[in-house]
């Protein structure tokens, strides 16, 4: 059930995100279960975070992994 909730909270088509690169953002990855299917790959994207997404609150090492990054 938790996966279903995450998908609804972070949809594949985030209407707030205006980037052509949305398919490279964490919220998009999570909506497809990337964090479950490739835990090590996901961990590499979020370890030692330097940025936080204004929309979803996720943190990431690179700004490119977020819809609207803010410095931490």
C-alpha positions as CSV (number, residue, x, y, z in Angstrom):
1,X,0.0,0.0,0.0
2,X,2.8,2.4,0.7
3,X,4.1,2.2,-2.9
4,X,0.6,3.1,-4.1
5,X,0.6,6.2,-1.9
6,X,4.1,7.3,-3.0
7,X,3.0,7.0,-6.7
8,X,0.0,9.2,-6.0
9,X,2.1,11.8,-4.1
10,X,4.8,11.9,-6.7
11,X,3.2,11.3,-10.1
12,X,5.1,10.4,-13.3
13,X,3.8,13.6,-14.8
14,X,4.5,16.2,-12.2
15,X,2.5,19.2,-13.4
16,X,4.7,21.6,-11.3
17,X,7.9,20.5,-13.1
18,X,8.4,22.5,-16.2
19,X,11.7,20.8,-17.1
20,X,12.2,18.8,-20.3
21,X,14.5,16.7,-18.2
22,X,11.7,15.5,-15.8
23,X,12.4,11.8,-16.6
24,X,15.8,12.3,-14.9
25,X,14.3,13.5,-11.6
26,X,14.0,11.4,-8.4
27,X,10.2,11.8,-8.1
28,X,9.9,10.3,-11.6
29,X,12.3,7.4,-10.8
30,X,10.4,6.7,-7.6
31,X,7.0,6.6,-9.3
32,X,8.4,3.7,-11.4
33,X,9.8,1.9,-8.3
34,X,13.5,2.6,-9.1
35,X,14.3,3.0,-5.4
36,X,13.0,-0.6,-4.9
37,X,14.3,-2.2,-8.1
38,X,17.8,-0.6,-7.9
39,X,18.4,0.3,-4.3
40,X,22.2,0.8,-4.8
41,X,21.7,3.1,-7.9
42,X,19.1,5.1,-6.0
43,X,21.4,5.3,-3.0
44,X,24.1,6.8,-5.2
45,X,21.8,9.6,-6.2
46,X,20.8,10.6,-2.7
47,X,24.0,10.0,-0.7
48,X,25.6,13.2,0.7
49,X,22.8,15.4,-0.4
50,X,23.5,19.0,-1.3
51,X,20.1,19.9,-2.7
52,X,16.4,19.7,-1.7
53,X,13.4,19.8,-4.1
54,X,11.1,22.7,-3.4
55,X,8.1,20.6,-4.6
56,X,8.5,17.2,-3.0
57,X,11.1,17.7,-0.3
58,X,13.4,14.9,-1.6
59,X,17.1,15.4,-1.3
60,X,19.8,14.6,-3.8
61,X,23.6,14.9,-4.4
62,X,23.1,16.7,-7.8
63,X,20.6,19.5,-8.6
64,X,19.8,17.8,-11.9
65,X,18.1,15.0,-10.0
66,X,15.3,17.3,-8.7
67,X,12.5,19.3,-10.3
68,X,13.1,22.5,-8.4
69,X,16.4,22.2,-6.4
70,X,17.4,24.5,-3.5
71,X,20.7,24.4,-1.7
72,X,20.7,22.6,1.6
